[in-house]
C-alpha cells in the first residue's frame, strides 16, 4: 500500500527544487526524490510537479511513496550524517548542524531535528522551554549549517536564555554575498517582519522588530564577496533579509532574490551561509567558551568554484 504524506512547505525550503527539498524533508536520496517526482508521485496544491520545479512557500505538498520498503532507507535520527558534537560538558552541548536538520520539531516538519538527534544519542537535555524545543536557546534555519548550543541543565538554560536576550553571545557567520557590498565594512540596522504579501518570507518593514547586522568583507571575487557577519539581534532569516535589502542576496538563496544561474554554476541548492563561531560565558563558571566550525563540503565547493573560475 502506498504511503501518502501531506504537509505544508516549510518556510526554510520555499524556493528549493522539488528533489532537493524532498531529500531534506523525508531523508530520501536526491536521486530517489527525483524519481518520485518524475513518476508523478509529487503534487503541489494537487498538481503534479517535476523534479526541478521550485516549491512555493504558501502551498501544500503531497508525496506518494509507492512501497513501504522504499522508505525503509530513511535514516533514524541518531545516524544523521554530518551532525557533530563540537563541545560538551555537564551543562551545555554545542552541535555542528548540517543543512537539512531543523533545530526542533515544528508543524509540518518531518525531517530530522537537533533535539531528536541528541535524544536518540542519549544526551540529557534541559526540560525547560516549550515541550517541542526543550533545551533550545537559539535556532538555525533548516537551510543554514553551523554551530548551535543546547542547554543540558536547567541552570544553563536560564543563563543562556538571558545571555541571548541581552545580546552577550558572540554569533559569527560567514556568508557569500552576490556582488560587492559597499562599504566593505558596515552595519545594517533595519527592522524585520513578515513579508507583506508572502507570509512564508520575511522582509525589512516599518512595523518589524529591531534588527542589527554587522558585516565585513573578507574576500572579494568578481562575482561575489565572502563576508564575516556578527549578529546583534537574532531575527528569523535576519542575515538573508538584510543582505537582500542591500541588493546583495546570498549566493544560492533563491527565496531572497539570488541569481539561479549562479547557484546552478556553483552547485548550490541552499543559501551560502554558515555559523562558523559561537562564543559565550559558560553558564556554570563564567569562563569564555568559544567553538569554531569548518565550512561543509557544499559551501567549500561553491567557494572554490568561484575562485577557480577567475584564476
N, C-alpha and C positions, 0 to 999 in steps of 0.2 A: 504494500500500500504506500502511496506517495505521502511524503511528509511536507505539508504546506506551511510555510512560515510567513506571517503578515506582520509588518511593523512599519512605523514611520521612519523616514530617512533621518538619521541623526544630524544635528546641526553641523557637527565636525566633518561630515562626509558629503555635505551638499557641494555639488560641482565635481565630484570624483567620477571617474569612469566606472561603469557598472561592474566590470570584472575586478577592478582593484578594490572597490567598496565591499563587494561580496566576500572577497578573500579576507578582509579585515573583520567584517561583521560576523561571519559564520565559521571562520577558521579553515576554509577550503583553500586548496592551492589556487593560484590565479588561473592556471590552465583549466582546472575543473569548473571554476566560476564562469570562465568564458564559454565553455562547452554548454553549460546550463542555459546561458543567455542565447547562444546561437541556436539551441534546440527549442526555443520558445518557452522556456520554463521560468522566465523572469519578467514580471509585469510591473509597471509603474502607473498607479491610478487605473489599473485594469487593462493597460495597453502593453503588449509585448515589446521589449526593447532589446537591442543588440548589445554586444559586449563593450562597445566603445561609446555608447550613449552616456551622457552626463546626467547624474542624478539631481533633480531639482530638490530644494530643501523643504518645500511645503507639500510633500507627496507621500503616498503610501506605497511601500514596496512589498510585492508578493513573490515569494520564491518557492518553486515546487522542486523538491528533492525526490526524484523518482523511486529510489530504493533505499531502504534503511541502511543497507550495507555501505552505501556510498557516503553516508555521513559519519560512519564509524571512525573516519580519519580525523575528525575534529579534535584538536588537542585538548587534553584536560588542562585545567588552569595551573597545574604545578609543572607543566612542561612547555610553557610559552617560551619560544626561542628568543634569546636576546635580553630577557628581563633579568638583570643582575643586581644583587645586593652589593652596593658600593661601600656601605658602612653600617655597622650595627653594634648596639650595646643594650643595656637593660632598659633604656628609656626611649631610644629612637632607632628607626631603621631608614636608611636612605637608599632608595632604589634608583637604578638607571633604567628608565622606562623606554621600551621600543615603541615605534609607531604602531598604531592599531590596537593599543591597550588603553582602556579608559581608567580614570582614577578610581571610580567606584561605580556600583550599579546605578542605572537610571532608567526611566521608562523608555522602552523601545530599543535599548542597547542589549544585544545578546552575545556580544563578544567578550573576551577576557577582560578582567579588571585587576588593578594593583591590589585592591583589598582581597579579591578572590584568590589571586596567586599567593599572597602572603599567608592567607588562611590555609590553603591547600598544602603549603610547605611547612605548616606547623608553627608559624610565628604567632606569638601572643600580642594582640593589638588592643589599644585602649578602647574601652566601651563607651567613652564619651562621644557626643555628637549624635546626629540622626542615625537610625538603625542601619541604613544602607551605606553610610560613609563614616563609620566609626574609626577613629584614629586619624582621619584625613584632615589636615590643617591647611592645605592648599592643593591646587589641582593643575594638571597639564592637559591640554586638549588631546583627544584621541590621535590627531594627526601631528602632534608635536612630541618629539623624543627628548630624553634627558633626565635630569635629576629631580627627585621628588621625595620629601621627607614625610614619614608617617610616625605618629606617636605610639609608643608601646605602653607607656604608663599613663595613668590619669593625670599625674603631676605634669608630665611632659606635654600632654595635650593642652592643658590650661596655659602653661608658659608659652608654648609655641603659637597658640592661637592669638595670645596677646602680642607676641613679637611680630606676627604678620600684620595684625591690625595697626600696630604702632609703627610699622614700616622700618623695623630694625634688622630685618633679614636681608642679606645681600643676594639678590636673584640676578644672575648674569646669563644672558643668552647670546648666541651667535646667530646672525640672520644674514641671508644672502638676498640683497635687495636689487631689483632691476634698476639699471642706470646708475647715476651718481648723485646721491643726496648732497644738497648744498644748504647750509655749510656742512663740512665734513664732520664736525662735532656740534651737537646741538641737543636741545630739549624740545619734545613735543608735549605741549600742555593743552589738551583738548578733551572735553567731556565725551564719554562714550555711552550710548544707549542702544536700544533695539532699533534696527533699521526701520524707517517709517513705512515702507511698503513690502519688505521681505523679512518677515519676523524670525526666520532662521538665521539671519545675519545680524551683525552689529555695525554701528556707524557713528561718526562724530555728529552729535546732535546737541542743540542748545539745552535740551531737557536731560541730557545724560549725566552720569556720575563723574566727578572729577577724576581725571586720568593723566598720569605724567610718565613719560618715557624718555630716558636719556640714551643717546647713541653716539658712537664714534666709528668712523670708517677705518678699518684695519688694513684693507687691501682693495685696490681699485682695479677692476678688469674692464676691458672695452664694453662688455655687455651688462656688467653687474658690479656690485660693491659688497664685500664681506664686512659686516658691521658687528661691533660688540654693543650689546643693549643691556642697560640696567633699568629694572622696573622699580618705580617708586610706589606705584599702585598695582593692583592685580586684577584688572577687569577681564572678563571673558573676551578672548581674541584681541587683547589690547595691542600687542605688537603688530599684528596683521592689519588691524584697522588703522593704527597710526601711520604705518608706512604707506598704506593705500592713500591716506589723506595727504601725505607728502607727494603723491603721484609716483611713488617708487615701491609698488607692491612686491612682496616676497616672491622670489622665483618659485614657480610651481603652485602658487596659491591662486588657483583659478576662481575660487569663491570671491576673492577680493581683488580681481582685476588683473591677474598675471597673464602674460603672453603664453597661450597654449603651445605655440610653435617652439618657444624657448624651452618650456617644460619638457616637451617631447624630445627636443635635441639633447638635453642633459639626462633624460631618463627618469624624471621625477613624476610621481603620482601624488605628491603631497607638498606642502609648503616647506621651503628650506629654512628650518628653524629648530634650534637645539639648545636645551638648557645645559650649559657647559659647566657652570659653577654655582654652588649653593653654600653660603656661609651664614652662620648664626651662633649666638651664645648658647652653649649646651644647657638644657633646662635643669640639669642636676647641680652643676657647679659653676656655671657662667663662663667656662673657658671657651675660646673661639674655636669652632669646628668648621672646617672648610673641606668640601668634597668636589672633585672635578670629574668630568666625563669627556671621552673622546668622541669625535663625530662617528655616527654609524655609517655603514657601507654605502647606503644610497646617497647620503649627503656628501660623503667624501668623493664618490664617483662623479657627482654633478659638478662639484667644485673643480676637480682635476680636469674634467671635460672642458670647462670654460677656460681654465688656464692653458691647457694643451692646444686649444683651438686658435690661440693667438700667438703661439711661440714660433 
